[in-house]
């Protein structure tokens, strides 16, 4: 009843808010920011009487996704240089005239939309434009982002005037490049202002301001995505309501500390290298991505991207002279190191040349190697021999030219084998792989690849990994800690890290990259490219299966190291980690490797038609996994995803990222092409949310809590209606009848609760024990609990390790306290073990009544919750067992097969165990009902989560 009452209160308060004072608004501007402001203002009950935006570009309204400055805006400002007072009304959040995306939303809502190319000519308002505006009868102008000059006649017309968003803490950084200058000048705080428009240049009275700290490696993009965009939308809506309620302040701006900086253009973005490293870094990041800070290297203009302050020693590399620098830069494996006048260093990750080509800065001296190779006479003869081979295979092509594409000319997978074997036979025994053909599909690229292989210059570049090494469990474990994007380990975009903690003693294992929205975007771009143009999407499914088999073999070869990492990071007992966490992961990859070439369609004959059904893959998938079985959950989802032919971006749990990153290392050794698998450690609120929102991700698989699952489902629907599968919370009932095998029921009942220290999604959240055996069952369970050895998870004698992290440990203690307060009987445990680390006593509650919190809510820990039921009351206990919003798993113990079948048919759960528990297999589908989610992991059913069904109908 409490939940229902809260719902009613919530509804009433929402309704009350909705019918507060409301205004008629005109929205003037464009962009995704403007669209969100429009949508949220309407949700608050205000009426938008008109949207005034720019004309469509090329016949459509282009959404604005990235904050940029354009030459169009610069030209317009030059044209209007005689009217600075009007520049105030050309409000410039991130100037780009291309976006009128909220016009699309407005048109769908039936809101009048006006698309004026301009509001004035030669400094004078256009009468018909102004009249059209006045006709809508707005009481307030809201200008979230406007790239046009708006006359004062429009600004002052509404009863409440006009409000504008500006991305700085006014009066600081007035003007169009406010965010750039926030970073260029090294401000420690950034923010935005919402102010009342007047006839000055960003000088109007302040209505509302918000601020945030500037992180050391923030860029315009990261500030925008992290704070200015989401908080700016909220603040615009809040400002409108303050005005409607008559509570909006007008705080006059002071001129003390005021500044105005001009628009940054490419021409004035050259880096001054004769200054301290921090100032150079600020200049580069303040121009990243547009207009781009640049310097002169080897006589050509080179634009610098991805700057970060370099901590620690400078890595070894090759010197590079840079015009104006106090000393040469150094091209290292991580990028280009630049030195400031103070001797301190910064790192630049990417370089762009005058022709638009962008390369990793680490590749500066090798970037042109693959395009400038000169062939010897003998190599030219071999090239002509290969041309003859191509001619023989591509019989429909009269002449094999340098640009002839092997596959576009009609070659199939069998032709790939023939090409590889003929080249081996006729060209000096050079060993090629099928994948080499997919990577070099044009004749000229194939010859370049062949010659490099012939010369021994095409050896796979050794993967650079900055390991954290620890001697533990009688071995040295080497753990990657950086993001894994496009086949490489690299720091998070903003350089942030987070500690990962050993739950056995609370110590820090190491620091792990803490990814940003930008890292997710880069990973998705890599996955998309790998799918669309890389070898993975064109690969024969059987070859894809061979790579997954090889990956499983490598996991088996490294299983002790994987299990040790899993035990340290998650607290799993080592023997369990070796057998289940790692062992089942290996089995899963082998199982789905066998499915790769067995994904088949079917045909349906219909009169004069032939219908062909087949199952293409989804494309780019996102996978978000929990902390209880880090590696196994990775395997359950990613193996099916990869077998179906997709590429993926995976976020491990923030508290258990290490086994996923070690897995990433093994994928490279297995030969999985770059970009196919990307691992992005970080927070769910940032990384997971961006995955849910990303428009290029078409499927998301999630295992975790029900509340987060609901949020993900909502975000996936609102973004691009992603396909979603959710494996969520559980409160699995286990019914133990008096005719059970008591020894087995005790043993398996213990396992159903305490397996993996209770951090088990299908754990028996509530045991129902028949009254006549209840007391005997409890007595025997207590005897077994007392025998459990709680301790170091790496000790082979340990039965019960630490809980995963402190916050979870605290939650379990609180859970037990609630159970006691509600009147349940605490038979054993209920407290944290008095030792370092996050150890919880195995706990047993009895006399648990149906209404109690612990009877309804999942503990996700080593807490056995027992209720008794009357002898023979099968239907009654079934009703109680099913009286839950969850439906992941369930169980029954009885020697009566008829009773077992009757109960199993009526238990409302995705999995039912009869006279056993926790027995899952890679070939059996796994998933829940009701608020335990939908979709399946494992088995053939799991493949369908990562496939689509397409129907092709042919008339004959």
Secondary structure, DSSP 8 states (H G I E B T S, - for coil): -HHHHHHHHHHHHHHHHHTS---EEEEEE-HHHHHHHHHHHHHTT-EEEEEEE---BTTB-B---S----HHHHHHHHHTTT-HHHHTTS--SS--TTB-HHHHHHHHHT--EEE-S-SEETTEE-HHHHHHHHTT--SEEEEEE--S---HHHHTTSTT-EEEEESS-TTTTBSTTHHHHHHHTT-SEEEEEEEE--SSSS-S-EEEEEEEE--TT--HHHHIIIIIHHHHHHHHHHHHHHHHTT----B---STT--B-----GGG-B---SS-HHHHHHHHHHTTTTT-EEEEETTEEEEEEEEEE--S----EEEE--TT-SS-EEEESS-EEEE-TTS-EEEEEEEE-TTS-EEEGGGTTTTTGGGS----HHHHHHHHHHHHHHHHH-TT-SS--TT-BTTTTT--HHHHHHHHHHHHHHTTT----HHHHHH--BHHHHHHHHHHHHHT-----------EEEEETTEEEEE--SEEETTEEE--TT--EEEEEETTTTEEEEEEE---HHHHHHHHHHHHHHHHTSSTTTS-HHHHHHHHHHHHHHHHHTHHHHHHHHHHHH---HHHIIIIIIHHHHHHHHHHHTTGGG---EEEEETTEEEEEE--B-SEEEEE--SSSHHHHHHHHHHHHHHTT-EEEEE--TT--HHHHHHHHHHHHHT--TTSEEE--S-IIIIIHHHHH-TT--EEEEES-HHHHHHHHHHHHHHH--EEEEE----EEEEE-TTS-HHHHHHHHHHHHHGGGG--TT-EEEEEEEHHHHHHHHHHHHHHHHH--BS-TTSTT-SB---S-HHHHHHHHHHHHHHHHTT-EEEE--SB-SSSS--B--EEEES--TTSHHHHS---SSEEEEEEE-TT-HHHHHHHHH-SSEESEEEEE-S-HHHHHHHHHH--SSEEEES--S---TTS-B--EETTEES-BSHHHHHHTTB--EEEEEE-
